[in-house]
Amino acid sequence: MTKQRELIIEILKGSDRHLTADEIFFLAKLKMPSIAMATIYNNLNAMNELGIIKRLHIDGVADCFDKITEPHDHLLCDGCGKIPDITIPTLEQTLESTLGTQIEHYELT
């Protein structure tokens, strides 16, 4: 694993919230001044594809990155813009029961 990728993972794991690519870039520059924004984007995209991190896309908000890859949901606060993790244990089962089909992936806004 590259030093840049290790740094990005360290930044995400050390955060108590979901970070945007710009926020990750700013924090990475503090520890690795030579890092480029393209390096951040390339690594975030690659790690998302590999399932190491998860990209959160919510309309009207910059994409954020989540260090937790296990299934869970997110809540967007219209007031402050925070995106906390939430878990509704029976939501997927309720949706499957209601729809009569197995769900592989869902996003609820």
Salt bridges, closest charged atoms under 4 A:
GLU10 OE2 - LYS31 NZ 2.58
GLU23 OE2 - ARG17 NH2 2.88
ASP59 OD1 - HIS57 NE2 3.23
ASP63 OD2 - ARG55 NH1 3.44
ASP63 OD1 - HIS57 ND1 2.72
ASP66 OD2 - HIS18 NE2 3.19
ASP66 OD2 - HIS72 NE2 2.73
ASP66 OD2 - HIS74 NE2 2.84
ASP85 OD1 - HIS18 NE2 2.94
ASP85 OD1 - HIS72 NE2 3.14
ASP85 OD1 - HIS74 NE2 3.04
GLU107 OE2 - HIS105 NE2 3.45
